[in-house]
Amino acid sequence: MAKSNEEVFTAGKIAEALSVPPAQVKKAIDALKIQPAMKKGACSYYSADSLKKIKSSLKK
């Protein structure tokens, strides 16, 4: 679980930050088998560490 002071991002916010389509981020999350840092309702939130992993996988 994410710490309360840790910044978390939705897949959509990660896509915005990386300037890529949300579908590309979702495919990367599935391919890397990244688990959300926390869930709230139907929304999954990912840590900054996950964002780095996704960013590096999209550069390949």
N, CA, C and O atoms as a Tinker XYZ file with bonds, in Angstrom:
   240  protein
     1  N      0.822000   -1.199000    0.000000    73     2
     2  CA     0.000000    0.000000    0.000000    64     1     3
     3  C      0.859000    1.254000    0.000000    63     2     4     5
     4  O      1.954000    1.277000    0.563000    81     3
     5  N      0.357000    2.271000   -0.626000    73     3     6
     6  CA     1.071000    3.549000   -0.676000    64     5     7
     7  C      0.983000    4.244000    0.667000    63     6     8     9
     8  O     -0.028000    4.172000    1.366000    81     7
     9  N      2.059000    4.911000    1.003000    73     7    10
    10  CA     2.041000    5.721000    2.226000    64     9    11
    11  C      1.157000    6.926000    1.971000    63    10    12    13
    12  O      0.990000    7.343000    0.825000    81    11
    13  N      0.597000    7.483000    3.016000    73    11    14
    14  CA    -0.346000    8.590000    2.847000    64    13    15
    15  C      0.303000    9.833000    2.246000    63    14    16    17
    16  O     -0.392000   10.639000    1.628000    81    15
    17  N      1.630000   10.013000    2.411000    73    15    18
    18  CA     2.284000   11.187000    1.850000    64    17    19
    19  C      2.962000   10.919000    0.510000    63    18    20    21
    20  O      3.559000   11.822000   -0.077000    81    19
    21  N      2.873000    9.686000    0.029000    73    19    22
    22  CA     3.473000    9.316000   -1.241000    64    21    23
    23  C      2.558000    9.735000   -2.392000    63    22    24    25
    24  O      1.344000    9.541000   -2.336000    81    23
    25  N      3.156000   10.308000   -3.430000    73    23    26
    26  CA     2.357000   10.729000   -4.581000    64    25    27
    27  C      2.015000    9.511000   -5.433000    63    26    28    29
    28  O      2.876000    8.676000   -5.711000    81    27
    29  N      0.765000    9.417000   -5.840000    73    27    30
    30  CA     0.306000    8.313000   -6.670000    64    29    31
    31  C     -0.382000    8.872000   -7.913000    63    30    32    33
    32  O     -0.882000    9.997000   -7.911000    81    31
    33  N     -0.399000    8.065000   -8.972000    73    31    34
    34  CA    -0.911000    8.497000  -10.270000    64    33    35
    35  C     -1.849000    7.451000  -10.851000    63    34    36    37
    36  O     -1.647000    6.250000  -10.668000    81    35
    37  N     -2.870000    7.915000  -11.548000    73    35    38
    38  CA    -3.723000    7.005000  -12.313000    64    37    39
    39  C     -3.016000    6.723000  -13.639000    63    38    40    41
    40  O     -2.069000    7.420000  -14.003000    81    39
    41  N     -3.474000    5.711000  -14.352000    73    39    42
    42  CA    -2.887000    5.409000  -15.659000    64    41    43
    43  C     -3.058000    6.600000  -16.598000    63    42    44    45
    44  O     -2.173000    6.882000  -17.406000    81    43
    45  N     -4.175000    7.293000  -16.501000    73    43    46
    46  CA    -4.416000    8.470000  -17.337000    64    45    47
    47  C     -3.438000    9.590000  -17.045000    63    46    48    49
    48  O     -2.956000   10.248000  -17.968000    81    47
    49  N     -3.136000    9.818000  -15.772000    73    47    50
    50  CA    -2.176000   10.864000  -15.396000    64    49    51
    51  C     -0.761000   10.485000  -15.829000    63    50    52    53
    52  O      0.025000   11.353000  -16.210000    81    51
    53  N     -0.435000    9.200000  -15.772000    73    51    54
    54  CA     0.874000    8.743000  -16.243000    64    53    55
    55  C      0.980000    8.988000  -17.741000    63    54    56    57
    56  O      2.015000    9.447000  -18.223000    81    55
    57  N     -0.084000    8.685000  -18.482000    73    55    58
    58  CA    -0.096000    8.912000  -19.931000    64    57    59
    59  C      0.086000   10.393000  -20.246000    63    58    60    61
    60  O      0.823000   10.751000  -21.164000    81    59
    61  N     -0.584000   11.248000  -19.486000    73    59    62
    62  CA    -0.438000   12.696000  -19.662000    64    61    63
    63  C      0.997000   13.131000  -19.419000    63    62    64    65
    64  O      1.562000   13.895000  -20.200000    81    63
    65  N      1.580000   12.646000  -18.341000    73    63    66
    66  CA     2.944000   13.029000  -17.977000    64    65    67
    67  C      3.966000   12.577000  -19.018000    63    66    68    69
    68  O      4.965000   13.258000  -19.252000    81    67
    69  N      3.713000   11.429000  -19.638000    73    67    70
    70  CA     4.649000   10.882000  -20.619000    64    69    71
    71  C      4.283000   11.240000  -22.056000    63    70    72    73
    72  O      5.002000   10.879000  -22.987000    81    71
    73  N      3.179000   11.941000  -22.239000    73    71    74
    74  CA     2.686000   12.340000  -23.573000    64    73    75
    75  C      2.504000   11.143000  -24.497000    63    74    76    77
    76  O      2.952000   11.152000  -25.644000    81    75
    77  N      1.845000   10.122000  -23.982000    73    75    78
    78  CA     1.529000    8.938000  -24.777000    64    77    79
    79  C      0.053000    8.617000  -24.575000    63    78    80    81
    80  O     -0.554000    9.089000  -23.614000    81    79
    81  N     -0.532000    7.816000  -25.470000    73    79    82
    82  CA    -1.941000    7.436000  -25.308000    64    81    83
    83  C     -2.141000    6.555000  -24.064000    63    82    84    85
    84  O     -1.280000    5.737000  -23.739000    81    83
    85  N     -3.269000    6.723000  -23.376000    73    83    86
    86  CA    -3.556000    5.899000  -22.190000    64    85    87
    87  C     -3.506000    4.394000  -22.464000    63    86    88    89
    88  O     -3.095000    3.622000  -21.598000    81    87
    89  N     -3.917000    3.978000  -23.647000    73    87    90
    90  CA    -3.896000    2.545000  -23.980000    64    89    91
    91  C     -2.471000    2.000000  -23.962000    63    90    92    93
    92  O     -2.248000    0.850000  -23.583000    81    91
    93  N     -1.521000    2.811000  -24.364000    73    91    94
    94  CA    -0.113000    2.391000  -24.372000    64    93    95
    95  C      0.385000    2.192000  -22.932000    63    94    96    97
    96  O      1.139000    1.260000  -22.655000    81    95
    97  N     -0.038000    3.064000  -22.032000    73    95    98
    98  CA     0.338000    2.942000  -20.625000    64    97    99
    99  C     -0.303000    1.693000  -20.032000    63    98   100   101
   100  O      0.357000    0.953000  -19.302000    81    99
   101  N     -1.559000    1.448000  -20.328000    73    99   102
   102  CA    -2.243000    0.265000  -19.796000    64   101   103
   103  C     -1.594000   -1.023000  -20.292000    63   102   104   105
   104  O     -1.491000   -1.993000  -19.541000    81   103
   105  N     -1.152000   -1.041000  -21.558000    73   103   106
   106  CA    -0.458000   -2.216000  -22.098000    64   105   107
   107  C      0.866000   -2.421000  -21.369000    63   106   108   109
   108  O      1.236000   -3.556000  -21.067000    81   107
   109  N      1.577000   -1.342000  -21.086000    73   107   110
   110  CA     2.851000   -1.437000  -20.366000    64   109   111
   111  C      2.627000   -1.951000  -18.951000    63   110   112   113
   112  O      3.400000   -2.776000  -18.465000    81   111
   113  N      1.591000   -1.480000  -18.292000    73   111   114
   114  CA     1.268000   -1.946000  -16.936000    64   113   115
   115  C      0.992000   -3.444000  -16.949000    63   114   116   117
   116  O      1.468000   -4.172000  -16.078000    81   115
   117  N      0.233000   -3.903000  -17.926000    73   115   118
   118  CA    -0.069000   -5.338000  -18.042000    64   117   119
   119  C      1.185000   -6.137000  -18.361000    63   118   120   121
   120  O      1.418000   -7.188000  -17.764000    81   119
   121  N      1.998000   -5.649000  -19.301000    73   119   122
   122  CA     3.204000   -6.361000  -19.712000    64   121   123
   123  C      4.213000   -6.469000  -18.572000    63   122   124   125
   124  O      4.875000   -7.495000  -18.417000    81   123
   125  N      4.327000   -5.403000  -17.773000    73   123   126
   126  CA     5.275000   -5.396000  -16.660000    64   125   127
   127  C      4.685000   -6.004000  -15.391000    63   126   128   129
   128  O      5.378000   -6.160000  -14.386000    81   127
   129  N      3.408000   -6.341000  -15.447000    73   127   130
   130  CA     2.687000   -6.926000  -14.301000    64   129   131
   131  C      2.816000   -6.046000  -13.057000    63   130   132   133
   132  O      3.079000   -6.530000  -11.956000    81   131
   133  N      2.625000   -4.747000  -13.260000    73   131   134
   134  CA     2.702000   -3.781000  -12.163000    64   133   135
   135  C      1.384000   -3.792000  -11.392000    63   134   136   137
   136  O      0.303000   -3.687000  -11.972000    81   135
   137  N      1.499000   -3.920000  -10.093000    73   135   138
   138  CA     0.334000   -3.891000   -9.224000    64   137   139
   139  C      0.119000   -2.468000   -8.729000    63   138   140   141
   140  O      1.095000   -1.766000   -8.463000    81   139
   141  N     -1.117000   -2.021000   -8.597000    73   139   142
   142  CA    -1.364000   -0.666000   -8.091000    64   141   143
   143  C     -0.890000   -0.504000   -6.655000    63   142   144   145
   144  O     -0.948000   -1.438000   -5.856000    81   143
   145  N     -0.418000    0.701000   -6.343000    73   143   146
   146  CA    -0.006000    1.013000   -4.973000    64   145   147
   147  C     -1.229000    1.079000   -4.078000    63   146   148   149
   148  O     -1.162000    0.754000   -2.893000    81   147
   149  N     -2.359000    1.507000   -4.656000    73   147   150
   150  CA    -3.616000    1.537000   -3.915000    64   149   151
   151  C     -4.779000    1.575000   -4.887000    63   150   152   153
   152  O     -4.618000    1.932000   -6.054000    81   151
   153  N     -5.940000    1.208000   -4.399000    73   151   154
   154  CA    -7.160000    1.257000   -5.203000    64   153   155
   155  C     -8.201000    2.035000   -4.418000    63   154   156   157
   156  O     -8.297000    1.934000   -3.195000    81   155
   157  N     -8.972000    2.809000   -5.154000    73   155   158
   158  CA   -10.090000    3.529000   -4.549000    64   157   159
   159  C    -11.261000    3.351000   -5.504000    63   158   160   161
   160  O    -11.290000    3.944000   -6.583000    81   159
   161  N    -12.204000    2.551000   -5.110000    73   159   162
   162  CA   -13.299000    2.217000   -6.011000    64   161   163
   163  C    -12.758000    1.436000   -7.192000    63   162   164   165
   164  O    -12.050000    0.445000   -7.019000    81   163
   165  N    -13.089000    1.880000   -8.383000    73   163   166
   166  CA   -12.620000    1.214000   -9.590000    64   165   167
   167  C    -11.281000    1.760000  -10.079000    63   166   168   169
   168  O    -10.708000    1.222000  -11.027000    81   167
   169  N    -10.778000    2.810000   -9.454000    73   167   170
   170  CA    -9.537000    3.459000   -9.896000    64   169   171
   171  C     -8.318000    2.831000   -9.234000    63   170   172   173
   172  O     -8.305000    2.570000   -8.031000    81   171
   173  N     -7.296000    2.596000  -10.048000    73   171   174
   174  CA    -6.021000    2.107000   -9.542000    64   173   175
   175  C     -5.033000    3.254000   -9.559000    63   174   176   177
   176  O     -5.002000    4.052000  -10.496000    81   175
   177  N     -4.233000    3.329000   -8.524000    73   175   178
   178  CA    -3.231000    4.384000   -8.393000    64   177   179
   179  C     -1.860000    3.743000   -8.306000    63   178   180   181
   180  O     -1.655000    2.783000   -7.564000    81   179
   181  N     -0.916000    4.288000   -9.078000    73   179   182
   182  CA     0.419000    3.724000   -9.175000    64   181   183
   183  C      1.445000    4.685000   -8.580000    63   182   184   185
   184  O      1.272000    5.903000   -8.635000    81   183
   185  N      2.507000    4.131000   -8.015000    73   183   186
   186  CA     3.543000    4.927000   -7.353000    64   185   187
   187  C      4.475000    5.580000   -8.376000    63   186   188   189
   188  O      4.437000    5.271000   -9.567000    81   187
   189  N      5.304000    6.481000   -7.879000    73   187   190
   190  CA     6.294000    7.150000   -8.731000    64   189   191
   191  C      7.290000    6.130000   -9.266000    63   190   192   193
   192  O      7.794000    6.284000  -10.379000    81   191
   193  N      7.581000    5.086000   -8.484000    73   191   194
   194  CA     8.480000    4.026000   -8.942000    64   193   195
   195  C      7.877000    3.307000  -10.144000    63   194   196   197
   196  O      8.593000    2.969000  -11.086000    81   195
   197  N      6.580000    3.074000  -10.117000    73   195   198
   198  CA     5.892000    2.445000  -11.248000    64   197   199
   199  C      5.956000    3.333000  -12.476000    63   198   200   201
   200  O      6.134000    2.849000  -13.593000    81   199
   201  N      5.812000    4.633000  -12.267000    73   199   202
   202  CA     5.895000    5.579000  -13.384000    64   201   203
   203  C      7.254000    5.470000  -14.060000    63   202   204   205
   204  O      7.331000    5.492000  -15.289000    81   203
   205  N      8.327000    5.353000  -13.285000    73   203   206
   206  CA     9.679000    5.224000  -13.841000    64   205   207
   207  C      9.812000    3.943000  -14.657000    63   206   208   209
   208  O     10.403000    3.953000  -15.736000    81   207
   209  N      9.262000    2.836000  -14.144000    73   207   210
   210  CA     9.314000    1.559000  -14.859000    64   209   211
   211  C      8.561000    1.644000  -16.174000    63   210   212   213
   212  O      9.035000    1.151000  -17.198000    81   211
   213  N      7.389000    2.267000  -16.151000    73   211   214
   214  CA     6.581000    2.412000  -17.363000    64   213   215
   215  C      7.301000    3.285000  -18.368000    63   214   216   217
   216  O      7.342000    2.962000  -19.556000    81   215
   217  N      7.871000    4.389000  -17.906000    73   215   218
   218  CA     8.594000    5.316000  -18.779000    64   217   219
   219  C      9.750000    4.608000  -19.466000    63   218   220   221
   220  O      9.942000    4.767000  -20.671000    81   219
   221  N     10.523000    3.829000  -18.718000    73   219   222
   222  CA    11.661000    3.151000  -19.324000    64   221   223
   223  C     11.222000    2.060000  -20.296000    63   222   224   225
   224  O     11.901000    1.820000  -21.294000    81   223
   225  N     10.107000    1.400000  -20.026000    73   223   226
   226  CA     9.640000    0.367000  -20.956000    64   225   227
   227  C      9.096000    0.963000  -22.253000    63   226   228   229
   228  O      9.168000    0.321000  -23.301000    81   227
   229  N      8.560000    2.161000  -22.200000    73   227   230
   230  CA     8.024000    2.793000  -23.400000    64   229   231
   231  C      9.114000    3.361000  -24.307000    63   230   232   233
   232  O      8.874000    3.593000  -25.492000    81   231
   233  N     10.306000    3.586000  -23.762000    73   231   234
   234  CA    11.408000    4.116000  -24.563000    64   233   235
   235  C     12.012000    3.059000  -25.475000    63   234   236   237
   236  O     12.665000    3.394000  -26.463000    81   235
   237  N     11.800000    1.779000  -25.152000    73   235   238
   238  CA    12.397000    0.685000  -25.917000    64   237   239
   239  C     11.775000    0.545000  -27.279000    63   238   240
   240  O     12.166000   -0.331000  -28.050000    81   239
